[in-house]
Amino acid sequence: MKIVVAIDSLKGSLTSMEAGRAIRDGVLKVLPDTEVIVKPLADGGEGTTEALVEGLGGEMVYVDVHGPLETRVKAGYGWIAETKTAIMEMAAAAGIIIVGKDKRPLDATTYGVGEMIKDAVLKGCQNFIIGIGGSATNDGGIGMLTALGYEFLDQDGKAVGIGGGALKDIAAIKTENVMPELKECQFKIACDVTNPLCGTNGATYIYGPQKGVTEDLRDDLDQALGSYAEVTKKYLGTDFAESEGAGAAGGLGFAFLSYLHGNLQPGIDLVLDAVEMEKAMEGADLVFTGEGRLDYQTAMGKAPVGIAKLAKKHGAKVIALAGAVIEGAEKCNENGIDAYFPILQQIVTLDEAMDAKTAKENMKKTTEQVIRLVAAVR
């Protein structure tokens, strides 16, 4: 019997690999000779870096960079030396959580994201996996690109700046000082939105308000992004303003597409590819997945459902385990999860349930009983 374990983190309690190893222990207590493969799982959002670094045997690297506003921050990214791969989340350097209530879309910049990339390139990195959710920025990625050597100039040949407010002044682009190593780099971008760069469904209209874009700023900033796209087309010959995902992270998706030949993919697909999940699924009889809370949102395409679909492709049965099961979780049964179970053993407080030691033990015990049932009916 072959079992694959790929469970998302239980946020604030267990990492993906900690939860996965607890499930493995529960399986082996009942069936000690079973082949159990534990893989990290994330959807490209928060926690993806840690999950992949732990699961792929990498290390965290911390670098002092510009934050989205004036304050510098210590941003961490994952480094897999064997494959020359860096795993990043743009929110580590330019996330909305960093700015808190001080939302200034005309000033906020992705410059720190570029500094992270530059640091990894200088370490010899050639492969990038970058999640771009949770941004505080609407700068079209010019901050990031400036850190990498691109120069955005006004009509007088002067640098325009690195925030969203500088977009309207861009008249020319210089590429002479761009890091030459970037030509050897591949960028895979975890992007789960399909918005174009501009317009009523674009970056500014849809996501701008949560970053502080008011109605009196909205139209001008949207037009500035459009002007930036036209100048980009003129100088680089690329035209991605209408492409799906161009409007992600305040136009950062557009920057990756236009300047760095980035490949935008749904986060779960990118993660599954990175950990070679398809290969692990070959010949699997049973797959364990899950997350902290199983509900109707899980069924709408979150990581456990991505795992379930892949498992079904290979003819495996799927069991989901969760810290809590909420009304609407039954929709998961319609999306490839054959059965799901909460791991709580008794009524406890939330803090007690989320205690890492308790959660591991609960995960192990629940798995043990599931496997006993599986063994009994085989």
N, C-alpha and C positions, 0 to 999 in steps of 0.2 A: 504494500500500500504506500502510495506517495501522497504527501500532504504539503501544500504550499500555504504559507502564512504571510499575509500582506495587510496589515491593519494600520489605519491612520493613528496619529497621536491622540491621547486623551489629554487635551490641553490643560495645563496646570497640574497634571498628575503623572502621566507616563509618556515617554517618547514613543515613537513608532516602533523602534527596535526593542525597547523595554517591554512593551505590550506583546510584541511578536515572540520574544523569548519566553515570556510567561505562558503563552499558548503552547509553544513547543514543549515546555516542561510538563504541561498538563497532558499532552498527547503521549509523551514518552513514559509517563507514569503508568499508563494503561497498556500501551503498545510499544515497548522499548526497542523493538527492531524496525520500527517504521522510519522511512526516509522523510525527514521534515526540513523544508527549505524556508528560511525566514528572510523576507525582503523588506526594505523600508518602503513606506508609502506616504505620499503627500500629494497635494493637488496643484502645486506651483505657487501657492500663497505662503502665508506666514508659517514658519516651521519647516519649509522645504529644505532649506540649507542644512539645518541640523540633522534632519532625517537622512538626507543623502550622504552627508559627511560621515555620520555614524555607520550607515549601512554599507558604504563603499570603502570604508577604511581610510578616510582622509583626515585632515586636521583643519582647525579653524585658524585663520589669520586675521589679525586686527590691525587696522590702519587708521591714522588720524586724518580726517578729511573735513572739507567744508560741509556743514549741515545745509538744510534747505534755506535757512536765513543766515544771519551773521555768525552764529555760534558754531564752533567746530565740534565734531562728534567722533567717537571711536566706532567705526563700522567694521563688522566682522563678515568674512566670506569664507567659503570652504575651498580647500585646495587638495586636489587629488594628484599627487606628484607623478604617479605611475602613468596616468593618461594625459598629463598636462592639462587638467580640467579645473576650471574655477566655477564655483556654484555661488551665485549671489542673489540677493533680494534688493532691489533698488530702494526699498523702504528703509534699509539700514542706514542710508546716507541722505535720503530725501523723502522720508515718509511723513505722512500727515500726523502721525502720533508724536513726532518730534516737535512740531510747531505748536501743538496743543491749540489754545484759543487764539494764538497770534498768527492768524491766517492772512498772508499778504501775497496774493497770486501774481502781482506785478514784480515782486522781488524774489519770490521763491525760485530756487535753481536746482538743477540736476548736476551741478559741477562736481559734487562729491561722488556721484556715481561714476563719472569719468575718472576721477582719481583712484577709485577702487579698481577699475578696469586697467588703468595704467600700471598700478602696482602689480597686478597679476601678470600683465604682459612682460614687465621687466623681470619677473620670476621665471619666465619661460612659458607661460600659459599660452595655449593655442586654441583651446576649446572652452567656450563659455555657455553656462546654463544660467539664465537670469530671469527671475520673476519680477514683473513690473507692476504689481498691484499695490494699492495703498499709498499712492503718491500725494505729496503736498503741492505739486508743481503744475504749471501750465506754460512751460517755456519751450515746448516743441523739441526738447532735447538739446537745445543750443548750449546749455551749461555743460552737459556731459561731453559734447563734441568739442567745446572750447578746451576742456581739460586734456583732450586727446590730440590737440594741435590744430584743429580747424579754426579759422579766423572769420568772424562775421563783422563786416565793416559797413559804415554808413556812407552817404554820398561823398563825404570828405575824406574817406579812407581811414576813419578812426574806428576802433573797436566799439561795438554798440553796447556791450554788457552781457550779463549771463542770466538774466531773469526774464519772465514773461513780458515785462514792460519794454524790453529791448527789441522784441520781434518786429515791431512796426518800422524800425529804423534800418533794418537790414537791406542793403542795396547791392552788396557784393560778397563773395565767399572766396577765401584763399585756402589752398590745400597744401602749400609747399612745406609746411612745418608739421604735418600730420605724422604720427608715429609710423614709420615704415613697417614695423612688425605687424600692424593691424592687417596687412594684406594676407598674412598667413593664419589669421584667426577666423574661427567659425563661431557665430553667435546664434544660439537657440534660445528663443524668448518665450517664456511661459505667459501666454496672453489669452484670457478667457472672454474678452469683449470683442465685438465686431464693428465698433463705431469707426466711421471715417474721421479724417482730421478736422474738417470744418462743417459748418451748417447746423441745422437744428438738431441733428442726431450726432453731432461731432463732440470733440473733447470739451470745448468750453460750455456749450449749452447743457450737455448731459451731466458732466462731472464737475464743472466749474463751481457751481453753488456750494458744494461741500468743501471747497478749497478757499472760499471767500470771494468768489466772483459774484459781484452784485449786478443787477440789471443795467445800471448805468455804465458798467465796465464791459459787459458781455459782448455786445456787438462789435465794439472796437477791438477787443482781444481776439474775437473769432476772425475778423477781417485781417488782423495782423498775422495770424497763423496762415491764412490763405496767401497773403503776400509773401511770407517766408517760404511757402511751398512753391510759389512761382519763381522766386529767386533760386531756390534749390534746383528746380527743373532747368533753369537757364544755365547754371554753372556746372551742374553734375550730370544733366541729361536724364535724371530719374524722375518718375512721376507716380508717386504712391499716395497722394493725398486722399484718393477715394478708396484705397485698399482697406480690407477688413483689418481692424486692429490698429490702424494708423493713429486713431484718436486715443488709444490707451495711454494712461499715465500722463495726461496733459500733452499728448503729441510725442511722447518718448518712443512709442511704437513706430511713428513716422521716421524718426531719426535713425532707429535701427534698420528699418527697411531701406531708407534712402542712402545712408552714409556708410553703414557697416554690413550691408548685405545680409541682414538678420533674417532668420526663419522664425516666424511667429506661429506657435502651436498652442492648442489647449494644454493647460498645465498638467492635467493628468496624463495625457498622451506623452508629453515630454518626459515626465518622471518614469513612466512605465518603460519607455525606451532606454532611459539612462541606466536603469537597474536590470535591464534584460529580462523583464517579466515574462515576455512571450516564451523565451527559452525555458524559463523555470516552470511554466505551466505545462509543458509537453509531458504527457503521460500522467498528469496529476489526477488522483481520484477524488480528492476533497480539498477545498480551499477555504481558509478562514480569513475573514476581513472584518471591518467594523470601524467605529470611531467613538468619540466621547458620548455623543447623543445621536441616537438614530431617530429620524422623524421624516416628514414628507419631503423636506429639503434634500435629504440624503438621496431620495428616489429621483430627484431632478438633475442628477448627473454628478454628484460629488464622488470623491475617490472610491468609496466602497462599491458603488454601482459600476464604476469603470473596471474595477477588479472582477466583479461578477460577470460582466459582459465578456471579458477576456477568458474567464474560466469556462463559461458556457461554450465558447468557441472550441475549447479543447475537451468538452464533454465532462467536466468536473462538477460536482455538487458544491454548493456554496453556503457556508454558515457565517452569520455576522454576530459579533459580540459587541456590546456597548455598555458604557457606564450607566446610561439611562435610555429607556425606550419610551418615546412620546407618541401621543395620538397622531395618526397619519403614517406611522412607520410601516403599516401594512402595504403601502404602495411599493415598498422595497421588494415585496414578493412578486410584484408584476414586472420587476426590472432585474431579474436574475438571481436574487437572494432567496434561496430555498427555505431558510428558516433563520430566525434571529432570537437572541436571548440577552436579557440584561444580566450583568455579572454580580449584582448586589446579592449578598447572602442573607442579609437581615436589615431591618430598619435602623439607619444610622444618620447622623448629621451629614451635611454636604462636606464639611471639612474632613470628617472621618472617612467618608467614601473616597475622597480625592487624595488621601494620604497615599504616597507611592507604595509603601510596603503593603498596605491593605489592598490597594488596587491590584497589585501583582498577585497577591494570594487569591483574591476573588477571581481574577482572570484565569489563573491556573485551575482552581477548583471547578469553575464552570466548564472549562474546556474538558477536564477529566470526565465530568458527567456526560457531556455531549459525546465524547469518544466511547464511553461505555455503552451508550445507546447505539451508536454506529456499529460497534463491534457485536452487539447483541443481535442486530437485524441483518448482518451480512451473511 
